[in-house]
Amino acid sequence: MYLSLRSLNVPVDRSVALSLIPFLLGALDLLTAFAYSLSGFALIFACGYYFLAGYHLHPDDLHNIVAAWLK
C-alpha cells in the first residue's frame, strides 16, 4: 500500500500513516478482509491511474467511455 500511495504522489508521512492501518489490523487479526480490501483498492486505483495516463486520458473522459460502452 505504501508504494501505491507514493506512486500517486502522496507525501511520505501520509503514506506511512495510511499503510499502518492495514498493517496493524492484520497484525491484530482484526478486520483482515477490510485491511486487504483497503490495500487492494489503493493498488487498483494506482494501476488505473497510470493506465489512463499512459493513453493520455483524463478521469473526466471516463464518463464518455462508459456511456459509449453502454450504447
C-alpha positions, 0 to 999 in steps of 0.5 A: 500500500505504501508504494501505491500511495507514493506512486500517486504522489502522496507525501511520505508521512501520509503514506506511512500513516495510511499503510499502518492501518492495514498493517496493524489490523492484520497484525491484530487479526482484526478486520483482515478482509477490510485491511486487504480490501483497503490495500487492494483498492489503493493498488487498483486505483494506482494501476488505473491511474497510470493506465489512463495516463499512459493513453493520455486520458483524463478521469473526466473522459471516463464518463464518455467511455462508459456511456459509449460502452453502454450504447 
